[in-house]
């Protein structure tokens, strides 16, 4: 019964919001066989993070996409996508499964949402959601993180 008394108070607390921008680096691809695109292949990226599209670097990101499924006929693919955003005050971790056409880069305007699953430092225990959008240039992304800490 006492847990029910605390839930409304937690639900009313608005989430924190952090918006970051990053250049989309070319992936390092690990082909885990058979040769060519197949389940288990890794797509790894690393880059700098900013608070504005052209601002100074304030941190880094690392992302890992693991190819879960690919239909060779239609090229439909799904990937488990995880990333970390490393900032001076701590790190935020996120997870998603993204569906797309394999072999095609994400186009300007593409968006996908996922879950924030944890953090360190100032972001310890972070929970919430994020949305990543590919900006008009197709070479930069904007990620909006909405999360709670300490709950």
PASEBA-1860 file (N, C-alpha, C; in nm, 3 decimals):
! residues 151
1> XXXXXXXX> 0.082/-0.119/0.000/0.000/0.000/0.000/0.087/0.125/0.000 ~ 0.197/0.127/0.073/0.279/0.248/0.080/0.342/0.281/-0.054 ~ 0.372/0.182/-0.139/0.430/0.211/-0.271/0.335/0.296/-0.353 ~ 0.207/0.271/-0.344/0.108/0.348/-0.418/0.105/0.494/-0.377 ~ 0.140/0.523/-0.254/0.140/0.661/-0.207/0.251/0.742/-0.272 ~ 0.360/0.679/-0.311/0.473/0.751/-0.368/0.467/0.764/-0.520 ~ 0.395/0.678/-0.588/0.392/0.681/-0.733/0.341/0.812/-0.790 ~ 0.233/0.872/-0.741/0.189/0.999/-0.799/0.295/1.108/-0.786
9> XXXXXXXX> 0.367/1.111/-0.677/0.470/1.214/-0.659/0.582/1.195/-0.761 ~ 0.622/1.072/-0.789/0.727/1.047/-0.887/0.680/1.081/-1.028 ~ 0.557/1.049/-1.059/0.505/1.072/-1.193/0.493/1.221/-1.223 ~ 0.475/1.304/-1.121/0.457/1.447/-1.143/0.588/1.521/-1.167 ~ 0.700/1.463/-1.128/0.829/1.528/-1.147/0.866/1.527/-1.295 ~ 0.885/1.644/-1.357/0.916/1.645/-1.500/1.055/1.589/-1.526 ~ 1.075/1.531/-1.645/1.208/1.477/-1.677/1.307/1.589/-1.705 ~ 1.434/1.556/-1.691/1.541/1.644/-1.735/1.552/1.628/-1.886
17> XXXXXXXX> 1.597/1.732/-1.954/1.614/1.721/-2.099/1.754/1.768/-2.136 ~ 1.818/1.692/-2.223/1.949/1.726/-2.275/1.945/1.704/-2.425 ~ 1.987/1.804/-2.503/1.991/1.793/-2.648/2.138/1.797/-2.690 ~ 2.179/1.698/-2.769/2.316/1.693/-2.818/2.317/1.681/-2.970 ~ 2.428/1.722/-3.028/2.449/1.714/-3.172/2.580/1.641/-3.196 ~ 2.584/1.561/-3.303/2.706/1.487/-3.335/2.718/1.470/-3.486 ~ 2.842/1.472/-3.534/2.867/1.437/-3.673/2.854/1.286/-3.684 ~ 2.798/1.239/-3.795/2.780/1.096/-3.815/2.907/1.043/-3.882
25> XXXXXXXX> 2.983/0.968/-3.806/3.107/0.913/-3.860/3.079/0.788/-3.942 ~ 3.171/0.754/-4.030/3.158/0.628/-4.105/3.174/0.512/-4.007 ~ 3.095/0.408/-4.023/3.106/0.296/-3.929/3.228/0.209/-3.957 ~ 3.279/0.153/-3.851/3.377/0.044/-3.862/3.292/-0.082/-3.862 ~ 3.303/-0.163/-3.965/3.218/-0.281/-3.979/3.300/-0.406/-3.948 ~ 3.245/-0.490/-3.861/3.305/-0.619/-3.831/3.213/-0.725/-3.891 ~ 3.260/-0.790/-3.996/3.182/-0.894/-4.064/3.209/-1.027/-3.994 ~ 3.112/-1.073/-3.918/3.129/-1.194/-3.839/3.093/-1.321/-3.914
33> XXXXXXXX> 3.075/-1.313/-4.042/3.053/-1.431/-4.126/2.913/-1.486/-4.115 ~ 2.863/-1.545/-4.218/2.930/-1.563/-4.345/2.960/-1.429/-4.412 ~ 3.046/-1.431/-4.511/3.088/-1.309/-4.578/2.968/-1.231/-4.629 ~ 2.971/-1.100/-4.610/2.860/-1.014/-4.650/2.767/-0.991/-4.532 ~ 2.665/-0.910/-4.550/2.572/-0.879/-4.440/2.503/-1.004/-4.387 ~ 2.514/-1.025/-4.256/2.448/-1.139/-4.192/2.431/-1.109/-4.044 ~ 2.341/-1.184/-3.982/2.316/-1.167/-3.839/2.447/-1.176/-3.762 ~ 2.464/-1.083/-3.669/2.584/-1.081/-3.586/2.689/-0.981/-3.630
41> XXXXXXXX> 2.676/-0.926/-3.751/2.772/-0.825/-3.795/2.762/-0.702/-3.706 ~ 2.874/-0.635/-3.684/2.882/-0.519/-3.595/2.909/-0.392/-3.675 ~ 2.844/-0.283/-3.635/2.864/-0.151/-3.696/2.897/-0.056/-3.580 ~ 3.021/-0.010/-3.576/3.071/0.065/-3.460/3.106/0.207/-3.504 ~ 3.063/0.304/-3.425/3.094/0.445/-3.454/3.146/0.513/-3.328 ~ 3.227/0.616/-3.347/3.279/0.699/-3.239/3.285/0.841/-3.292 ~ 3.250/0.939/-3.207/3.255/1.077/-3.251/3.243/1.175/-3.136 ~ 3.243/1.302/-3.171/3.234/1.411/-3.075/3.089/1.455/-3.058
49> XXXXXXXX> 3.058/1.507/-2.938/2.924/1.554/-2.903/2.932/1.703/-2.871 ~ 2.829/1.778/-2.915/2.819/1.921/-2.889/2.679/1.955/-2.838 ~ 2.664/2.072/-2.779/2.533/2.117/-2.732/2.458/2.198/-2.837 ~ 2.528/2.243/-2.940/2.468/2.314/-3.052/2.529/2.256/-3.180 ~ 2.464/2.271/-3.294/2.517/2.210/-3.416/2.661/2.246/-3.449 ~ 2.701/2.371/-3.423/2.836/2.415/-3.456/2.918/2.453/-3.334 ~ 2.872/2.414/-3.215/2.940/2.452/-3.092/3.066/2.372/-3.066 ~ 3.131/2.403/-2.954/3.253/2.329/-2.919/3.221/2.187/-2.874
57> XXXXXXXX> 3.316/2.099/-2.893/3.302/1.961/-2.846/3.297/1.961/-2.694 ~ 3.199/1.887/-2.639/3.188/1.877/-2.493/3.198/1.733/-2.444 ~ 3.202/1.640/-2.537/3.208/1.500/-2.500/3.222/1.413/-2.622 ~ 3.200/1.284/-2.603/3.210/1.188/-2.713/3.091/1.092/-2.710 ~ 3.073/1.020/-2.819/2.975/0.913/-2.822/3.041/0.789/-2.882 ~ 2.992/0.676/-2.841/3.027/0.548/-2.901/2.895/0.476/-2.925 ~ 2.880/0.418/-3.043/2.759/0.341/-3.071/2.795/0.206/-3.130 ~ 2.708/0.111/-3.107/2.723/-0.024/-3.158/2.589/-0.071/-3.210
65> XXXXXXXX> 2.584/-0.105/-3.337/2.465/-0.166/-3.396/2.501/-0.309/-3.433 ~ 2.420/-0.403/-3.387/2.441/-0.544/-3.418/2.328/-0.587/-3.510 ~ 2.363/-0.638/-3.627/2.262/-0.684/-3.721/2.193/-0.807/-3.664 ~ 2.063/-0.795/-3.639/1.986/-0.905/-3.583/1.921/-0.990/-3.691 ~ 1.871/-0.924/-3.796/1.796/-0.993/-3.900/1.812/-0.918/-4.030 ~ 1.823/-0.991/-4.139/1.821/-0.928/-4.271/1.749/-1.021/-4.367 ~ 1.656/-0.964/-4.444/1.586/-1.036/-4.550/1.660/-1.004/-4.679 ~ 1.727/-1.101/-4.736/1.808/-1.078/-4.856/1.726/-1.028/-4.975
73> XXXXXXXX> 1.599/-1.068/-4.983/1.515/-1.028/-5.096/1.474/-0.882/-5.086 ~ 1.422/-0.841/-4.971/1.371/-0.704/-4.956/1.473/-0.609/-4.895 ~ 1.580/-0.663/-4.838/1.684/-0.586/-4.767/1.635/-0.526/-4.637 ~ 1.515/-0.569/-4.591/1.467/-0.526/-4.459/1.564/-0.580/-4.355 ~ 1.602/-0.493/-4.261/1.697/-0.534/-4.157/1.655/-0.475/-4.023 ~ 1.688/-0.545/-3.917/1.674/-0.489/-3.784/1.807/-0.503/-3.712 ~ 1.837/-0.399/-3.634/1.964/-0.392/-3.561/1.938/-0.352/-3.417 ~ 2.010/-0.417/-3.328/2.011/-0.374/-3.188/2.110/-0.259/-3.180
81> XXXXXXXX> 2.063/-0.145/-3.134/2.143/-0.023/-3.133/2.164/0.022/-2.989 ~ 2.289/0.032/-2.949/2.322/0.084/-2.816/2.422/0.198/-2.833 ~ 2.414/0.295/-2.743/2.514/0.401/-2.747/2.538/0.457/-2.607 ~ 2.653/0.521/-2.595/2.683/0.595/-2.474/2.724/0.735/-2.516 ~ 2.681/0.832/-2.434/2.723/0.971/-2.450/2.807/1.004/-2.328 ~ 2.934/1.032/-2.351/3.028/1.058/-2.242/3.046/1.210/-2.229 ~ 3.004/1.263/-2.115/3.010/1.406/-2.088/3.098/1.430/-1.965 ~ 3.141/1.553/-1.941/3.228/1.578/-1.824/3.166/1.536/-1.691
89> XXXXXXXX> 3.031/1.541/-1.678/2.965/1.510/-1.551/2.929/1.362/-1.537 ~ 2.945/1.284/-1.644/2.908/1.143/-1.640/2.868/1.092/-1.777 ~ 2.819/0.970/-1.780/2.786/0.902/-1.904/2.639/0.859/-1.903 ~ 2.575/0.866/-2.020/2.436/0.821/-2.037/2.437/0.704/-2.134 ~ 2.365/0.595/-2.099/2.358/0.475/-2.183/2.217/0.459/-2.238 ~ 2.206/0.415/-2.366/2.076/0.401/-2.430/2.071/0.274/-2.517 ~ 1.947/0.230/-2.546/1.924/0.105/-2.618/1.801/0.118/-2.705 ~ 1.804/0.051/-2.823/1.690/0.051/-2.914/1.707/-0.064/-3.013
97> XXXXXXXX> 1.602/-0.100/-3.082/1.609/-0.186/-3.199/1.554/-0.104/-3.314 ~ 1.634/-0.091/-3.421/1.600/-0.005/-3.533/1.578/-0.090/-3.657 ~ 1.468/-0.066/-3.727/1.441/-0.133/-3.854/1.473/-0.038/-3.968 ~ 1.530/-0.091/-4.077/1.566/-0.007/-4.190/1.588/-0.093/-4.314 ~ 1.621/-0.027/-4.423/1.663/-0.095/-4.544/1.814/-0.107/-4.536 ~ 1.865/-0.229/-4.536/2.009/-0.250/-4.521/2.085/-0.194/-4.641 ~ 2.200/-0.132/-4.610/2.285/-0.079/-4.715/2.254/0.063/-4.754 ~ 2.149/0.119/-4.698/2.114/0.258/-4.728/2.139/0.343/-4.604
105> XXXXXXXX> 2.207/0.455/-4.620/2.226/0.543/-4.504/2.092/0.603/-4.463 ~ 2.082/0.639/-4.337/1.962/0.707/-4.289/1.954/0.842/-4.359 ~ 1.836/0.875/-4.404/1.816/1.000/-4.477/1.780/1.113/-4.382 ~ 1.800/1.237/-4.430/1.761/1.354/-4.352/1.616/1.339/-4.309 ~ 1.588/1.369/-4.185/1.453/1.359/-4.132/1.424/1.226/-4.064 ~ 1.508/1.124/-4.087/1.487/0.995/-4.019/1.492/1.017/-3.869 ~ 1.398/0.955/-3.797/1.396/0.962/-3.651/1.374/0.822/-3.596 ~ 1.433/0.796/-3.483/1.398/0.677/-3.408/1.410/0.706/-3.259
113> XXXXXXXX> 1.330/0.632/-3.182/1.325/0.652/-3.039/1.374/0.525/-2.969 ~ 1.425/0.545/-2.849/1.470/0.432/-2.769/1.466/0.464/-2.621 ~ 1.521/0.374/-2.544/1.518/0.385/-2.398/1.654/0.425/-2.344 ~ 1.653/0.515/-2.246/1.773/0.544/-2.168/1.773/0.444/-2.054 ~ 1.881/0.367/-2.045/1.883/0.253/-1.953/1.979/0.269/-1.836 ~ 2.046/0.383/-1.827/2.136/0.402/-1.713/2.234/0.515/-1.735 ~ 2.320/0.532/-1.637/2.421/0.635/-1.646/2.518/0.628/-1.531 ~ 2.616/0.716/-1.535/2.715/0.727/-1.429/2.727/0.873/-1.387
121> XXXXXXXX> 2.795/0.898/-1.276/2.816/1.035/-1.230/2.686/1.108/-1.208 ~ 2.676/1.229/-1.262/2.555/1.310/-1.250/2.432/1.238/-1.305 ~ 2.453/1.142/-1.396/2.344/1.071/-1.462/2.323/0.930/-1.406 ~ 2.380/0.902/-1.289/2.369/0.768/-1.230/2.222/0.727/-1.216 ~ 2.191/0.609/-1.265/2.055/0.557/-1.256/1.957/0.621/-1.352 ~ 2.006/0.693/-1.453/1.916/0.761/-1.547/1.821/0.661/-1.613 ~ 1.696/0.703/-1.626/1.592/0.625/-1.695/1.506/0.722/-1.773 ~ 1.470/0.684/-1.894/1.386/0.771/-1.974/1.386/0.728/-2.119
129> XXXXXXXX> 1.371/0.824/-2.208/1.367/0.797/-2.351/1.453/0.896/-2.427 ~ 1.485/0.858/-2.550/1.558/0.951/-2.636/1.499/0.944/-2.776 ~ 1.525/1.049/-2.853/1.491/1.049/-2.995/1.612/1.103/-3.070 ~ 1.654/1.029/-3.171/1.763/1.074/-3.258/1.704/1.108/-3.394 ~ 1.747/1.221/-3.448/1.700/1.267/-3.579/1.821/1.297/-3.666 ~ 1.816/1.254/-3.791/1.919/1.289/-3.888/1.882/1.427/-3.943 ~ 1.975/1.521/-3.933/1.948/1.658/-3.976/1.957/1.673/-4.127 ~ 1.919/1.790/-4.178/1.905/1.814/-4.322/2.030/1.779/-4.401
137> XXXXXXXX> 2.147/1.801/-4.345/2.271/1.772/-4.417/2.290/1.622/-4.439 ~ 2.226/1.541/-4.357/2.246/1.396/-4.362/2.377/1.353/-4.300 ~ 2.454/1.449/-4.250/2.586/1.420/-4.193/2.595/1.450/-4.044 ~ 2.483/1.491/-3.986/2.481/1.527/-3.845/2.350/1.478/-3.784 ~ 2.357/1.441/-3.656/2.236/1.397/-3.585/2.210/1.488/-3.466 ~ 2.084/1.492/-3.428/2.039/1.563/-3.308/1.973/1.458/-3.220 ~ 2.017/1.449/-3.096/1.958/1.354/-3.002/1.900/1.430/-2.885 ~ 1.771/1.407/-2.859/1.702/1.468/-2.746/1.681/1.359/-2.642
145> XXXXXXX> 1.740/1.379/-2.524/1.730/1.283/-2.415/1.638/1.340/-2.308 ~ 1.535/1.264/-2.270/1.443/1.302/-2.163/1.452/1.193/-2.057 ~ 1.494/1.231/-1.935/1.523/1.127/-1.835/1.507/1.179/-1.694 ~ 1.498/1.084/-1.602/1.494/1.109/-1.460/1.617/1.043/-1.399 ~ 1.666/1.099/-1.290/1.774/1.034/-1.213/1.727/1.024/-1.069 ~ 1.779/0.925/-0.999/1.749/0.911/-0.858/1.610/0.863/-0.826 ~ 1.545/0.797/-0.917/1.409/0.747/-0.891/1.407/0.597/-0.900
END
